[in-house]
Amino acid sequence: MHANQTTRVRAIFAGTPDFAVPALRALNAHPNVDLVAVYTRPDRPSGRGRRAKLGSVKQAAMELSIPALQPASLKSIAEADRFRSHNAELLVVAAYGLMLPQEIIEIPHLALNVHASLLPRWRGAAPIQRAIMAGDQYTGISMMRIVEALDAGPVLLQRRCAIDTMETAGTLHDKLMLLGAQTLTAVIDEWLADQTKESPQDEAKVIYADKITAADRPLVWTRTAAELERQVRALNPTPIATMELGAERIKVWSADVVAETSSKPPGSLVAVGERGIDVATSEGILRITRLQPDGKRAMSATDFINGFQRLLPVI
């Protein structure tokens, strides 16, 4: 597609959570794009009153005065016809949360996905968390042409981002959502100038980022201190790693690897002090620095020691 001063394309955006909002705003702000509709997941009941909670993308669409459509599925003939009626040449998807049938994918000239990893590494639902857990030094954004298979389409553009040693899923998420918006603008410019180049993914290097489940939360002391520290960071700010103290489950918000060794079995309490609660692992010591008892606020290790000392002899 060739751009000039009068070229404008009609576009649809599909996304739901915070991560997608900067990309939505970047698409709407592009001088050669007319954003004609936003698709987002249906509102979900939330809180004690089970009132419908607006998603971040829906709120942003309302602020921008763009129609927000919220079908429960896109698989019906009626939904395909409604999608087609927008006459959009470009579809941009970022953390939408619904599968796109092939009929929908084929309607625009180009269907793009903003994916938070350097594909083919970390296809799937939790690329940010899995990259931290694995100890990756870098991740990034991949602008991928959408195909029916999960995150398997050719890549049009990638931008790298370092994963800092203290990075949590929350801080990395915020870096990548801004990088995603910048990368989207760049790839639209290339597409309009007919300068995009598609690179097929190397199937031999595919790794899947499985969805985070309850099974990912408990700290298993037979793992290494380095692995457990990465697990704590990867699950912050949600759903938060956990450990057992006696019969009680405690949320672990932050932890450090101590540059010492212990002869005690994994799970043994090594030391308790102002700097934290030290626990032996299969390799090294994990120092827990911020934690949260069930039903209480998150607190420093010092405050926890002062208030819950009865729990500390048993881990």
C-alpha positions in Angstrom: 0.0 0.0 0.0 1.4 3.4 -0.9 0.9 6.5 1.2 0.7 10.1 0.1 -0.7 13.2 1.8 -4.3 12.3 0.9 -4.1 8.5 1.6 -6.2 7.4 4.6 -7.1 3.9 5.7 -10.1 2.8 7.8 -9.1 0.7 10.8 -10.6 -1.4 13.5 -8.9 -2.0 16.9 -9.5 -5.0 19.1 -8.2 -5.1 22.7 -9.4 -5.2 26.3 -6.9 -4.5 29.2 -4.5 -1.8 30.1 -1.8 -3.2 27.9 -3.8 -2.4 24.8 -4.7 1.2 25.5 -1.4 2.9 24.3 -1.7 1.0 21.0 -5.3 2.1 20.7 -4.4 5.7 21.2 -1.4 5.5 18.8 -3.6 4.0 16.1 -6.2 6.7 16.6 -3.6 9.5 16.5 -2.0 8.3 13.3 -2.4 11.0 10.7 -3.3 8.5 7.9 -5.7 6.3 9.9 -9.5 6.7 10.5 -10.3 4.5 13.4 -13.9 3.5 12.8 -14.6 0.9 15.5 -13.2 -0.7 18.6 -13.9 -4.3 19.6 -13.5 -5.3 23.2 -14.6 -8.0 25.6 -18.0 -7.8 27.2 -18.1 -6.0 30.6 -17.5 -8.3 33.5 -19.4 -8.3 36.9 -17.0 -7.1 39.6 -17.1 -6.4 43.3 -19.7 -7.3 46.0 -22.5 -5.8 44.0 -21.5 -7.7 40.8 -21.8 -4.6 38.8 -20.4 -4.5 35.3 -16.9 -3.2 35.2 -15.7 -1.4 32.1 -12.5 -2.6 30.6 -9.6 -0.2 30.0 -10.0 -0.2 26.2 -13.8 0.5 26.4 -13.1 3.4 28.7 -10.5 4.8 26.3 -12.8 4.3 23.3 -15.5 6.2 25.1 -13.1 9.1 25.8 -12.1 9.1 22.1 -15.8 9.0 21.0 -15.2 5.8 19.0 -18.0 3.2 18.9 -17.1 0.2 21.2 -18.6 -3.2 20.2 -18.6 -6.1 22.7 -19.7 -9.3 21.1 -19.3 -12.5 23.2 -18.0 -14.2 20.0 -17.1 -13.4 16.5 -18.0 -16.7 15.0 -21.5 -16.0 13.8 -22.5 -14.9 10.3 -24.1 -11.8 11.8 -20.9 -10.7 13.5 -18.9 -11.3 10.4 -21.3 -9.2 8.4 -21.2 -6.4 11.0 -17.4 -6.5 11.0 -17.4 -6.3 7.2 -19.8 -3.4 7.2 -17.1 -1.1 8.7 -15.2 -1.4 5.4 -11.9 -1.5 7.3 -8.6 -2.0 5.5 -6.6 -2.5 8.7 -7.2 -4.5 11.8 -5.0 -4.1 14.9 -5.3 -6.6 17.8 -3.7 -6.2 21.2 -4.6 -8.5 24.1 -8.2 -8.8 22.9 -9.0 -12.1 24.5 -11.3 -13.6 21.8 -10.2 -16.0 19.0 -10.6 -14.5 15.6 -12.1 -16.9 13.0 -10.5 -17.0 9.6 -13.4 -15.2 8.0 -12.8 -12.2 10.2 -9.0 -12.3 9.6 -9.4 -12.2 5.8 -11.8 -9.2 5.7 -9.2 -6.4 6.1 -6.1 -6.0 3.8 -3.9 -6.4 6.9 -4.6 -7.9 10.3 -1.9 -7.2 12.8 -1.3 -8.4 16.4 0.8 -6.5 19.0 2.5 -9.4 20.9 4.7 -8.9 24.0 7.6 -11.1 23.2 10.3 -11.7 20.5 8.5 -14.4 18.5 8.8 -17.3 18.1 9.8 -17.3 21.8 6.9 -17.1 24.1 3.8 -17.6 22.0 0.6 -17.6 24.0 -1.1 -16.1 27.0 1.7 -15.1 29.5 4.8 -14.0 27.6 5.8 -11.3 30.1 5.7 -13.6 33.2 7.3 -16.6 31.4 10.2 -14.5 30.2 11.0 -13.3 33.7 10.6 -16.8 35.1 13.0 -18.2 32.6 15.7 -15.6 33.3 15.6 -14.0 29.8 17.8 -11.0 29.5 15.7 -9.5 26.7 12.2 -9.6 25.4 10.3 -7.1 23.2 7.4 -6.5 20.9 6.6 -8.4 17.8 4.2 -7.0 15.2 2.8 -10.1 13.6 0.3 -10.7 10.8 -2.5 -12.6 12.2 -3.2 -16.2 11.1 -5.6 -18.7 12.5 -3.0 -20.6 14.5 -1.9 -19.1 17.8 0.7 -16.4 17.4 2.1 -18.2 14.4 1.9 -15.5 11.7 4.9 -13.9 10.0 6.6 -11.0 11.8 6.6 -7.6 10.2 8.7 -5.7 12.8 10.3 -6.4 16.2 11.7 -4.1 18.9 13.8 -5.3 21.8 13.6 -4.4 25.4 16.0 -5.4 28.2 14.7 -7.2 31.3 16.3 -5.6 34.3 17.5 -7.7 37.2 14.8 -6.2 39.5 12.0 -6.3 36.8 8.6 -7.4 37.9 5.8 -8.4 35.6 4.2 -5.1 36.4 7.2 -2.9 35.4 7.9 -4.9 32.3 4.3 -4.8 31.3 4.3 -1.0 31.4 7.5 -0.8 29.4 6.2 -3.2 26.7 2.8 -1.5 26.4 4.5 1.8 25.5 7.0 0.0 23.2 4.0 -1.7 21.6 2.4 1.6 20.7 5.7 2.9 19.2 6.2 -0.3 17.2 2.7 -0.2 15.9 3.1 3.4 14.6 6.3 2.4 12.9 4.9 -0.7 11.2 1.8 1.2 9.9 4.2 3.8 8.4 6.1 1.0 6.6 2.8 -0.6 5.4 1.4 2.6 4.0 4.7 3.2 2.2 4.7 -0.4 0.9 7.9 -1.1 2.7 6.9 -4.0 5.0 8.9 -7.2 5.0 7.4 -10.4 6.4 9.7 -12.9 8.2 8.3 -16.3 8.8 8.8 -17.7 12.3 11.3 -20.5 12.8 9.0 -23.3 14.1 12.1 -25.1 15.6 12.5 -22.2 18.1 8.9 -22.0 19.2 8.3 -21.9 23.0 4.9 -21.4 24.5 4.0 -19.1 27.3 1.4 -21.1 29.2 -1.3 -19.2 31.0 -0.5 -18.5 34.7 -2.5 -20.7 37.0 -2.8 -21.4 40.7 -0.1 -24.1 40.3 2.4 -21.4 39.4 2.1 -19.6 42.8 3.5 -21.8 45.6 7.2 -21.4 46.3 8.7 -24.9 46.1 11.9 -24.9 48.2 13.5 -27.8 46.3 14.0 -25.3 43.5 16.9 -22.9 43.5 16.9 -19.5 45.1 17.5 -17.8 41.8 14.4 -19.6 40.3 12.2 -18.7 43.2 13.3 -15.0 43.2 12.4 -14.8 39.5 9.0 -16.5 40.2 8.3 -13.9 42.9 9.0 -11.0 40.4 7.1 -12.7 37.6 3.9 -13.0 39.7 4.0 -9.4 41.0 1.6 -7.6 40.9 -0.8 -10.5 40.2 -1.5 -13.2 41.2 1.4 -13.1 43.7 3.6 -16.0 44.8 2.8 -17.8 48.0 4.4 -19.9 50.7 3.2 -21.9 53.6 4.0 -21.0 57.2 2.6 -23.7 59.4 -1.0 -24.0 58.4 -1.2 -20.5 56.9 -0.6 -19.4 53.3 1.4 -16.2 53.0 1.7 -14.0 49.8 5.3 -13.2 48.9 5.7 -9.8 47.2 9.4 -9.5 47.0 12.5 -11.5 47.7 16.3 -11.5 47.1 18.9 -14.2 46.5 21.4 -14.2 49.4 25.0 -14.7 48.3 25.6 -17.4 50.9 25.0 -21.2 51.2 23.3 -23.3 53.8 23.7 -26.9 54.9 20.1 -27.0 56.0 17.5 -28.9 54.0 15.3 -26.9 51.5 12.5 -25.1 53.3 14.4 -24.7 56.6 14.5 -21.3 58.3 18.1 -20.0 58.1 17.9 -16.6 59.7 15.4 -13.9 60.7 16.2 -10.2 61.0 15.7 -6.7 59.8 16.9 -7.5 56.3 14.4 -10.3 55.9 13.4 -13.9 56.4 16.1 -16.3 55.0 15.0 -19.7 53.8 17.2 -22.6 52.5 16.5 -23.8 49.0 18.1 -26.6 46.9 20.8 -24.1 45.8 21.3 -20.9 47.8 19.2 -18.9 50.2 16.0 -16.9 49.4 15.5 -13.8 51.5 11.9 -12.8 51.8 11.6 -9.0 52.2 7.9 -8.2 51.7 5.0 -10.5 52.5 1.3 -10.5 53.2 -0.6 -12.8 55.6 -4.1 -13.8 54.6 -6.6 -11.1 55.2 -3.9 -8.5 56.1 -2.1 -5.8 54.2 1.3 -6.4 52.6 4.1 -5.5 54.9 7.9 -5.5 55.3 9.6 -8.6 56.7 10.4 -6.6 59.9 6.7 -5.8 60.5 5.8 -9.4 59.8 8.4 -10.7 62.3 7.1 -8.3 64.9 3.5 -9.3 64.4 3.6 -12.9 63.3 6.6 -14.4 65.1 4.6 -17.4 66.1 4.6 -18.6 62.5 8.3 -18.4 61.9 9.6 -21.6 63.5 7.8 -23.7 60.9 8.1 -23.4 57.2 
